[in-house]
Amino acid sequence: MKTGLTLLNICFFILVSCGTDNAKPDDAKSESTDQKTIITAKAIKSFNYTDYVLSPSAEKALANWEKYQELAIQINYLKKADLSFFNGDKDLLIKFIEEFKLALPENFKTNPIISRLAIIETSLYRLNENLILDNIDDDLKLKSVKEVLVAFSNLNYQINKKLERDKYNKIEAEY
């Protein structure tokens, strides 16, 4: 009888201890996945904005602007959720932005394009800060990513617009 009572107590303790351990990790996992949004290519692709690309004449005109080409490559990586360039060292980003602005071709130094460069600069700094800090929500990080994409798209639009305007200004009347 004593062995039967001992076996019953052991089984009771095993059942009680097994029930409490399994409940806590499942609750913690479900809470963390509900609250945390992950920056993915799918989330970035779902942004609602107009993505302007360069016209063929603009691509030819900007072929020698190496920093623009580098930024365009990094923006394409950003669209695939590769944040390595944007969450890196701030000093490297500052150096890149300065070189980017200084290398602007002379024929593109107009007020609309210069203002778009300033907007890109601001949005790049903001994205860098939001990605580096741990206490920033992922929603705000996603919003910063969208700001960079919109700023770059608007720069492309202004470049296309300037080249088109220059093209039509060269047309003279035939009579």
C-alpha positions as CSV (number, residue, x, y, z in Angstrom):
1,M,0.0,0.0,0.0
2,K,2.8,2.4,0.8
3,T,4.4,1.9,-2.7
4,G,1.1,2.5,-4.3
5,L,0.7,5.8,-2.4
6,T,4.2,6.8,-3.2
7,L,3.7,6.1,-6.9
8,L,0.5,8.2,-6.8
9,N,2.3,11.1,-5.2
10,I,5.1,11.0,-7.8
11,C,2.6,10.9,-10.7
12,F,0.7,13.8,-9.2
13,F,3.9,16.0,-8.9
14,I,4.9,15.1,-12.4
15,L,1.5,16.2,-13.8
16,V,1.4,19.4,-11.8
17,S,5.0,20.4,-12.8
18,C,4.4,19.6,-16.5
19,G,1.3,21.8,-16.7
20,T,2.8,25.1,-15.5
21,D,6.0,25.0,-17.6
22,N,4.3,24.7,-21.0
23,A,1.9,27.6,-20.5
24,K,4.4,30.4,-20.0
25,P,6.6,30.2,-23.1
26,D,3.6,29.9,-25.5
27,D,2.1,33.1,-24.0
28,A,5.4,35.0,-24.3
29,K,5.9,33.9,-27.9
30,S,2.4,34.9,-28.9
31,E,2.7,38.3,-27.3
32,S,6.0,39.1,-28.9
33,T,4.9,38.1,-32.4
34,D,1.7,40.2,-32.1
35,Q,3.5,43.3,-31.0
36,K,6.6,43.2,-33.2
37,T,6.4,44.0,-36.9
38,I,9.4,42.9,-38.9
39,I,10.9,45.0,-41.7
40,T,10.6,42.8,-44.7
41,A,10.7,43.2,-48.5
42,K,7.0,42.4,-48.5
43,A,6.2,45.2,-46.1
44,I,8.3,47.6,-48.1
45,K,6.7,46.5,-51.3
46,S,3.3,47.2,-49.9
47,F,4.0,51.0,-49.5
48,N,1.7,53.2,-51.5
49,Y,3.7,55.8,-53.3
50,T,4.6,56.7,-56.9
51,D,8.0,55.3,-57.8
52,Y,9.5,57.4,-60.5
53,V,12.4,56.1,-62.5
54,L,14.8,58.0,-64.7
55,S,14.1,58.5,-68.3
56,P,16.6,57.1,-70.9
57,S,17.9,60.7,-71.5
58,A,18.3,61.2,-67.7
59,E,20.2,58.0,-67.3
60,K,22.6,59.1,-70.0
61,A,23.0,62.5,-68.4
62,L,23.6,61.0,-64.9
63,A,25.9,58.2,-66.1
64,N,29.0,60.0,-64.8
65,W,27.5,60.9,-61.4
66,E,28.9,58.0,-59.5
67,K,27.4,58.8,-56.1
68,Y,23.9,58.9,-57.6
69,Q,24.5,55.5,-59.2
70,E,25.7,54.2,-55.8
71,L,22.6,55.6,-54.0
72,A,20.4,54.1,-56.6
73,I,21.9,50.7,-56.0
74,Q,21.5,51.1,-52.2
75,I,17.9,52.1,-52.7
76,N,17.3,48.9,-54.7
77,Y,18.8,47.0,-51.8
78,L,16.6,48.9,-49.4
79,K,13.5,47.8,-51.4
80,K,14.7,44.2,-50.8
81,A,14.9,45.0,-47.0
82,D,18.7,45.1,-46.9
83,L,19.3,47.8,-44.4
84,S,23.1,47.4,-44.1
85,F,24.1,50.6,-45.8
86,F,21.5,52.7,-43.9
87,N,22.1,51.3,-40.4
88,G,25.8,51.5,-40.5
89,D,28.3,54.0,-39.2
90,K,26.9,57.5,-39.2
91,D,30.2,59.1,-40.1
92,L,30.3,57.0,-43.4
93,L,26.8,58.1,-44.2
94,I,27.7,61.8,-43.5
95,K,30.7,61.4,-45.8
96,F,28.6,59.8,-48.5
97,I,26.0,62.5,-48.4
98,E,28.6,65.3,-48.6
99,E,30.2,63.7,-51.6
100,F,26.8,63.0,-53.2
101,K,25.9,66.7,-53.0
102,L,29.3,68.0,-54.1
103,A,29.4,65.7,-57.1
104,L,26.1,67.1,-58.5
105,P,26.6,67.9,-62.1
106,E,26.5,71.7,-62.9
107,N,23.5,71.5,-65.3
108,F,21.4,69.9,-62.5
109,K,22.1,72.6,-59.9
110,T,18.6,74.1,-59.9
111,N,16.5,75.0,-56.9
112,P,14.0,72.0,-57.2
113,I,16.8,69.5,-57.5
114,I,18.9,71.0,-54.7
115,S,15.8,71.0,-52.4
116,R,15.2,67.3,-53.2
117,L,18.8,66.6,-52.3
118,A,18.2,68.3,-48.9
119,I,15.1,66.2,-48.4
120,I,17.0,63.0,-49.2
121,E,19.7,64.0,-46.8
122,T,17.3,64.6,-44.0
123,S,15.4,61.3,-44.6
124,L,18.7,59.4,-44.8
125,Y,19.8,60.8,-41.4
126,R,16.4,60.1,-39.9
127,L,16.4,56.5,-41.2
128,N,19.9,55.9,-39.9
129,E,18.9,57.2,-36.4
130,N,15.7,55.2,-36.3
131,L,17.5,52.0,-37.3
132,I,20.4,52.4,-34.9
133,L,18.3,53.1,-31.8
134,D,16.7,50.0,-30.1
135,N,13.8,51.8,-28.5
136,I,12.2,52.9,-31.8
137,D,9.0,51.0,-33.0
138,D,9.2,49.0,-36.2
139,D,6.3,51.0,-37.5
140,L,8.4,54.2,-37.3
141,K,11.3,52.4,-38.9
142,L,9.0,51.4,-41.8
143,K,7.8,55.0,-42.1
144,S,11.4,56.2,-42.3
145,V,12.1,53.6,-45.0
146,K,9.1,54.9,-47.0
147,E,10.3,58.5,-46.6
148,V,13.7,57.6,-48.1
149,L,12.0,55.8,-51.0
150,V,9.6,58.7,-51.7
151,A,12.4,61.3,-51.5
152,F,14.5,59.4,-54.0
153,S,11.6,58.9,-56.3
154,N,10.8,62.7,-56.1
155,L,14.5,63.4,-57.0
156,N,14.1,61.2,-60.1
157,Y,10.9,63.1,-61.0
158,Q,12.6,66.5,-60.7
159,I,15.6,65.3,-62.8
160,N,13.2,64.0,-65.5
161,K,11.2,67.2,-65.4
162,K,14.3,69.4,-65.7
163,L,15.6,67.5,-68.7
164,E,12.2,67.7,-70.4
165,R,11.9,71.4,-69.7
166,D,15.4,71.9,-71.2
167,K,14.5,69.9,-74.2
168,Y,11.4,72.0,-74.9
169,N,13.2,75.3,-74.3
170,K,15.6,74.4,-77.1
171,I,12.8,74.1,-79.7
172,E,12.5,77.2,-81.8
173,A,9.7,78.4,-84.0
174,E,10.2,77.5,-87.7
175,Y,8.8,80.8,-89.1
